[in-house]
C-alpha cells in the first residue's frame, strides 16, 4: 500500500476540502398558515403536521 512521503500542510488539505459545502435546508410552505417551514416537520407557527395539530402554540 502506498504511503505519503511527507506531511501535507494545513493549507493543502483545506484547499482540497473547499468543495465540501453544507446543503441548504429544504423549505416548503405550510398548507394551513402559508408560512415557510422545514420539510417533514411540524409548522412552528401554527403547530400542524399533515393536516393535524401536533404542537400547542398557545403561550
MODELLER restraints for C-alpha pairs under 7 A, 6 or more apart:
rsr = mdl.restraints
at = mdl.atoms
rsr.add(forms.Gaussian(group=physical.xy_distance, feature=features.Distance(at['CA:26:A'], at['CA:38:A']), mean=6.17, stdev=0.5))
rsr.add(forms.Gaussian(group=physical.xy_distance, feature=features.Distance(at['CA:26:A'], at['CA:39:A']), mean=6.23, stdev=0.5))
rsr.add(forms.Gaussian(group=physical.xy_distance, feature=features.Distance(at['CA:27:A'], at['CA:36:A']), mean=6.29, stdev=0.5))
rsr.add(forms.Gaussian(group=physical.xy_distance, feature=features.Distance(at['CA:27:A'], at['CA:37:A']), mean=5.44, stdev=0.5))
rsr.add(forms.Gaussian(group=physical.xy_distance, feature=features.Distance(at['CA:27:A'], at['CA:38:A']), mean=4.51, stdev=0.5))
rsr.add(forms.Gaussian(group=physical.xy_distance, feature=features.Distance(at['CA:27:A'], at['CA:39:A']), mean=5.59, stdev=0.5))
rsr.add(forms.Gaussian(group=physical.xy_distance, feature=features.Distance(at['CA:28:A'], at['CA:36:A']), mean=5.56, stdev=0.5))
rsr.add(forms.Gaussian(group=physical.xy_distance, feature=features.Distance(at['CA:28:A'], at['CA:37:A']), mean=5.57, stdev=0.5))
rsr.add(forms.Gaussian(group=physical.xy_distance, feature=features.Distance(at['CA:28:A'], at['CA:38:A']), mean=6.21, stdev=0.5))
rsr.add(forms.Gaussian(group=physical.xy_distance, feature=features.Distance(at['CA:28:A'], at['CA:39:A']), mean=6.02, stdev=0.5))
rsr.add(forms.Gaussian(group=physical.xy_distance, feature=features.Distance(at['CA:29:A'], at['CA:35:A']), mean=5.40, stdev=0.5))
rsr.add(forms.Gaussian(group=physical.xy_distance, feature=features.Distance(at['CA:29:A'], at['CA:36:A']), mean=4.39, stdev=0.5))
rsr.add(forms.Gaussian(group=physical.xy_distance, feature=features.Distance(at['CA:29:A'], at['CA:37:A']), mean=5.96, stdev=0.5))
rsr.add(forms.Gaussian(group=physical.xy_distance, feature=features.Distance(at['CA:30:A'], at['CA:36:A']), mean=6.08, stdev=0.5))
rsr.add(forms.Gaussian(group=physical.xy_distance, feature=features.Distance(at['CA:30:A'], at['CA:37:A']), mean=6.38, stdev=0.5))
rsr.add(forms.Gaussian(group=physical.xy_distance, feature=features.Distance(at['CA:30:A'], at['CA:43:A']), mean=6.65, stdev=0.5))
rsr.add(forms.Gaussian(group=physical.xy_distance, feature=features.Distance(at['CA:33:A'], at['CA:46:A']), mean=6.70, stdev=0.5))
rsr.add(forms.Gaussian(group=physical.xy_distance, feature=features.Distance(at['CA:37:A'], at['CA:43:A']), mean=5.68, stdev=0.5))
rsr.add(forms.Gaussian(group=physical.xy_distance, feature=features.Distance(at['CA:41:A'], at['CA:49:A']), mean=6.79, stdev=0.5))
rsr.add(forms.Gaussian(group=physical.xy_distance, feature=features.Distance(at['CA:42:A'], at['CA:48:A']), mean=5.58, stdev=0.5))
rsr.add(forms.Gaussian(group=physical.xy_distance, feature=features.Distance(at['CA:42:A'], at['CA:49:A']), mean=4.65, stdev=0.5))
rsr.add(forms.Gaussian(group=physical.xy_distance, feature=features.Distance(at['CA:43:A'], at['CA:49:A']), mean=6.52, stdev=0.5))
rsr.add(forms.Gaussian(group=physical.xy_distance, feature=features.Distance(at['CA:46:A'], at['CA:57:A']), mean=6.35, stdev=0.5))
rsr.add(forms.Gaussian(group=physical.xy_distance, feature=features.Distance(at['CA:47:A'], at['CA:53:A']), mean=5.66, stdev=0.5))
rsr.add(forms.Gaussian(group=physical.xy_distance, feature=features.Distance(at['CA:47:A'], at['CA:54:A']), mean=5.82, stdev=0.5))
rsr.add(forms.Gaussian(group=physical.xy_distance, feature=features.Distance(at['CA:47:A'], at['CA:55:A']), mean=4.45, stdev=0.5))
rsr.add(forms.Gaussian(group=physical.xy_distance, feature=features.Distance(at['CA:47:A'], at['CA:56:A']), mean=6.15, stdev=0.5))
rsr.add(forms.Gaussian(group=physical.xy_distance, feature=features.Distance(at['CA:47:A'], at['CA:57:A']), mean=6.09, stdev=0.5))
rsr.add(forms.Gaussian(group=physical.xy_distance, feature=features.Distance(at['CA:48:A'], at['CA:54:A']), mean=5.66, stdev=0.5))
rsr.add(forms.Gaussian(group=physical.xy_distance, feature=features.Distance(at['CA:48:A'], at['CA:55:A']), mean=6.74, stdev=0.5))
